[in-house]
């Protein structure tokens, strides 16, 4: 296999955006991170229930 020396500019942009997103998520406070996890759980719940899995997303009260 040949090493890739040149990266397509569009792909390079995606890598930069991914890195920026990761840094932004890392900078969130702990309560904001928990809210993000709860939101992901709520988004995934209907799909998992359709596969007949038992799902109970965490509940958190808005502050």
Secondary structure, 3 states (H helix, E strand, C coil): CCCCCCCCHHHHHHHHHHHHHHHHHHCCCHHHHHHHHHHHHHHHHHHHHHCCCCCCCCCCCCC
